[in-house]
Amino acid sequence: MKKKYVGSGGRLKIYFGAPMFFTALGAVLFGEKLLWKAGNATGAYLGLGCFLAIVGVSLYLFDRIPKTLIVPIGIMAGC
């Protein structure tokens, strides 16, 4: 019988549900306001910068969260 498990790559993909949730929430709540106040080109770059900051913080936290909690956090954020 084969053992099935989620490897480190699978854990990372599941965990990225959390930053994607916050990115989508921020885009829905603040996207139009950001583009209206900053302009289209500047707002796009500011949005990209916010996205990269969220991804950077999530990668930093990925190494510090216990491995047993990574999958539940990603699944909760993805729902």
N, C-alpha and C positions, 0 to 999 in steps of 0.2 A: 504494500500500500504506500502511495506517495504522500509525503507531508506537504501540505499547502500552507504557505505563509506569505506575508507581505514583507518584501525586502526593504532595503533602505531607500531605493528609488521609488517604490510604491508608497512608503511612508511620507516621503517628500511631496509626492503628487497629491496625496490625500490631505496633508497638512496645508497645502496652498489653497485649500478652500477658505481658510480663515482670512488671509490677506485679500483674496478676490472678493469676499463678501464686503469687507470694509471699503475696497476700491469702488465696487458697484454702488454701495450706499452713498459714498461721497460724491460720485458722479451724478446720481439721481438728485441728491439734495442740493448740491452746490455747483453743479456743472454749468447751468445756464447763467447763474449769478456771476460766476468767475469769468465766463466769456463776455458777459455784458460789461463788467467793470474793467477788465484788463484788456479786452480786445481779443479777436480770434487767434492771432498768432501767439501773442504773449500768454493767453489763457491756455492754449494747447501745451505750451512748454511748461507752464506752472502745473498743469494737470499731470504731465509726464513726470515732473520732478516729485510730485506728491506720491504718484504710483511707485516710483523707484525707491522713495524713502520708506514706504510701507513694506515693500519687498525686502529691503535691506534690514529693517527691524525684525521682520518675520524670520529671515535667515539667521540673524543673531540669536533670536529666541529659540529657533529650532534646535540648536546645539545645547541649549541650557534647560529645555523642558525634558522631563523623563520620557524615555522612549515609549512607555506604556500609555502615556497621555496624548501622544501626538495624533494617533488615529481618532480617538473620540473628539478631540478639539476640531480636527478637520471635518469630521462628519457633522458635528453640531453646526458649524459655520456654513457648511454646504446645504443644510436643510433649510 
